[in-house]
């Protein structure tokens, strides 16, 4: 059985997930996020007709061990009575009468979202609440009006030219109001069209090399990189030869590098889960080199100097900024280099293959419903061609 003392002592885990058992039915799922922090989720695990079910019942330490055990007893009794799959999600932190301020209801909304979104998304919601939405804390939710939100939050963000963030806040408040309608705190969502008050703005692309002189500028970049420490070279070439996003690069785990089958498994990307990246001969060289120069022997390919973490996703951009590429190239812009090169070789690399090399979504929902292949072998050919080009420079 678990104890509070033991749970408070859990600071790191091997791998990305650990399941702790308190009883036959009560489990605690410990999950390591891409940044290395831990989240703890109580699970009620049971079996009906040989089928195993897992139901999330709370987050530790918000829900203590004693509280989780009490809920487990309640569910045991209900399961014995019905012998049917239980309803998902037990609502905790039940609303108290008259607790209808933005503060109390948004806290309840965050608790509700814990069971429905990824940890990174939940963190983004919490951060937005603390930075902006908390300015409305004392306002009764029934008094939420577009004019108040514009005056308190949105207009300032527009003046700061933070248009994307203003739209995110507006859409988050819209979803919050829909939630308040669902639980009976609102009858009408007056913020439904709030984002229409925000100017469209111009699309901002990540700085990258000039496609008109791609080869010349790429040669200069490679010359600079080759003067840097070996660990920096490894980070750059793995970025260049995989065309993954910065957070996906630094989050690569050793267990997901399969040299036998020549693939790297990326457990979670911006657009999909379980994405396989083909390993070209040149990429394999840099992967093997990085494994030998890692400062700490933990699960990450690009381990930091601490025991449990990995290097920052900004590491590559910082290197570029400090070596003459400020406002010219960032780590995310490295993806554009490879995509531009593929665009010049459409006779060998079809559009859909090039897009999937960057984990871009291709087609609409109907198309994707029928087109379910990951084009791994086609992408392997494309990435080998890209690797050969880099080797030739």
ChimeraX attribute file (.defattr): number of C-alpha atoms within 10 A of each C-alpha:
attribute: neighborCount
match mode: 1-to-1
recipient: residues
	/A:1	8
	/A:2	14
	/A:3	10
	/A:4	11
	/A:5	8
	/A:6	8
	/A:7	15
	/A:8	10
	/A:9	8
	/A:10	10
	/A:11	9
	/A:12	16
	/A:13	15
	/A:14	10
	/A:15	14
	/A:16	15
	/A:17	14
	/A:18	14
	/A:19	14
	/A:20	17
	/A:21	14
	/A:22	15
	/A:23	13
	/A:24	10
	/A:25	17
	/A:26	24
	/A:27	23
	/A:28	24
	/A:29	19
	/A:30	20
	/A:31	20
	/A:32	20
	/A:33	15
	/A:34	18
	/A:35	16
	/A:36	16
	/A:37	13
	/A:38	18
	/A:39	16
	/A:40	20
	/A:41	20
	/A:42	26
	/A:43	23
	/A:44	22
	/A:45	16
	/A:46	19
	/A:47	14
	/A:48	11
	/A:49	7
	/A:50	7
	/A:51	8
	/A:52	10
	/A:53	13
	/A:54	17
	/A:55	19
	/A:56	18
	/A:57	21
	/A:58	25
	/A:59	20
	/A:60	18
	/A:61	14
	/A:62	13
	/A:63	17
	/A:64	14
	/A:65	18
	/A:66	11
	/A:67	12
	/A:68	22
	/A:69	19
	/A:70	12
	/A:71	16
	/A:72	21
	/A:73	14
	/A:74	11
	/A:75	17
	/A:76	15
	/A:77	12
	/A:78	13
	/A:79	16
	/A:80	9
	/A:81	9
	/A:82	9
	/A:83	13
	/A:84	12
	/A:85	15
	/A:86	15
	/A:87	7
	/A:88	11
	/A:89	13
	/A:90	15
	/A:91	12
	/A:92	14
	/A:93	12
	/A:94	7
	/A:95	12
	/A:96	8
	/A:97	6
	/A:98	9
	/A:99	13
	/A:100	19
	/A:101	18
	/A:102	25
	/A:103	20
	/A:104	17
	/A:105	22
	/A:106	23
	/A:107	14
	/A:108	18
	/A:109	17
	/A:110	16
	/A:111	18
	/A:112	17
	/A:113	15
	/A:114	17
	/A:115	19
	/A:116	11
	/A:117	11
	/A:118	11
	/A:119	18
	/A:120	12
	/A:121	13
	/A:122	17
	/A:123	14
	/A:124	11
	/A:125	18
	/A:126	15
	/A:127	12
	/A:128	16
	/A:129	21
	/A:130	11
	/A:131	11
	/A:132	16
	/A:133	22
	/A:134	14
	/A:135	15
	/A:136	18
	/A:137	16
	/A:138	12
	/A:139	15
	/A:140	17
	/A:141	22
	/A:142	17
	/A:143	12
	/A:144	19
	/A:145	13
	/A:146	18
	/A:147	12
	/A:148	13
	/A:149	19
	/A:150	19
	/A:151	10
	/A:152	15
	/A:153	18
	/A:154	26
	/A:155	18
	/A:156	13
	/A:157	19
	/A:158	19
	/A:159	9
	/A:160	10
	/A:161	13
	/A:162	14
	/A:163	20
	/A:164	16
	/A:165	14
	/A:166	24
	/A:167	21
	/A:168	14
	/A:169	23
	/A:170	26
	/A:171	17
	/A:172	17
	/A:173	22
	/A:174	19
	/A:175	16
	/A:176	20
	/A:177	27
	/A:178	20
	/A:179	19
	/A:180	23
	/A:181	14
	/A:182	11
	/A:183	11
	/A:184	9
	/A:185	19
	/A:186	18
	/A:187	13
	/A:188	12
	/A:189	19
	/A:190	16
	/A:191	21
	/A:192	16
	/A:193	12
	/A:194	20
	/A:195	21
	/A:196	10
	/A:197	15
	/A:198	17
	/A:199	13
	/A:200	11
	/A:201	11
	/A:202	7
	/A:203	7
	/A:204	6
	/A:205	9
	/A:206	15
	/A:207	17
	/A:208	19
	/A:209	21
	/A:210	15
	/A:211	15
	/A:212	9
	/A:213	9
	/A:214	15
	/A:215	17
	/A:216	13
	/A:217	14
	/A:218	17
	/A:219	13
	/A:220	11
	/A:221	17
	/A:222	15
	/A:223	12
	/A:224	14
	/A:225	19
	/A:226	13
	/A:227	10
	/A:228	12
	/A:229	9
	/A:230	15
	/A:231	17
	/A:232	16
	/A:233	20
	/A:234	24
	/A:235	21
	/A:236	23
	/A:237	20
	/A:238	20
	/A:239	22
	/A:240	21
	/A:241	24
	/A:242	23
	/A:243	25
	/A:244	22
	/A:245	19
	/A:246	22
	/A:247	18
	/A:248	18
	/A:249	21
	/A:250	27
	/A:251	25
	/A:252	21
	/A:253	22
	/A:254	17
	/A:255	12
	/A:256	16
	/A:257	20
	/A:258	13
	/A:259	13
	/A:260	7
	/A:261	9
	/A:262	16
	/A:263	19
	/A:264	21
	/A:265	18
	/A:266	20
	/A:267	15
	/A:268	13
	/A:269	15
	/A:270	11
	/A:271	9
	/A:272	12
	/A:273	11
	/A:274	11
	/A:275	18
	/A:276	20
	/A:277	23
	/A:278	27
	/A:279	24
	/A:280	21
	/A:281	13
	/A:282	16
	/A:283	22
	/A:284	18
	/A:285	14
	/A:286	19
	/A:287	21
	/A:288	13
	/A:289	15
	/A:290	21
	/A:291	17
	/A:292	11
	/A:293	15
	/A:294	16
	/A:295	15
	/A:296	17
	/A:297	17
	/A:298	20
	/A:299	20
	/A:300	24
	/A:301	27
	/A:302	28
	/A:303	25
	/A:304	18
	/A:305	14
	/A:306	12
	/A:307	13
	/A:308	20
	/A:309	21
	/A:310	23
	/A:311	20
	/A:312	17
	/A:313	18
	/A:314	14
	/A:315	16
	/A:316	21
	/A:317	21
	/A:318	15
	/A:319	18
	/A:320	20
	/A:321	16
	/A:322	9
	/A:323	12
	/A:324	12
	/A:325	17
	/A:326	14
	/A:327	11
	/A:328	14
	/A:329	21
	/A:330	22
	/A:331	27
	/A:332	22
	/A:333	21
	/A:334	25
	/A:335	22
	/A:336	21
	/A:337	20
	/A:338	22
	/A:339	19
	/A:340	16
	/A:341	16
	/A:342	23
	/A:343	15
	/A:344	11
	/A:345	15
	/A:346	12
	/A:347	9
	/A:348	13
	/A:349	19
	/A:350	15
	/A:351	16
	/A:352	15
	/A:353	24
	/A:354	23
	/A:355	17
	/A:356	17
	/A:357	27
	/A:358	18
	/A:359	20
	/A:360	15
	/A:361	14
	/A:362	14
	/A:363	11
	/A:364	8
	/A:365	10
	/A:366	8
	/A:367	10
	/A:368	12
	/A:369	9
	/A:370	8
	/A:371	11
	/A:372	8
	/A:373	7
	/A:374	14
	/A:375	13
	/A:376	17
	/A:377	11
	/A:378	17
	/A:379	23
	/A:380	19
	/A:381	16
	/A:382	22
	/A:383	25
	/A:384	18
	/A:385	17
	/A:386	19
	/A:387	21
	/A:388	14
	/A:389	12
	/A:390	18
	/A:391	9
	/A:392	6
	/A:393	12
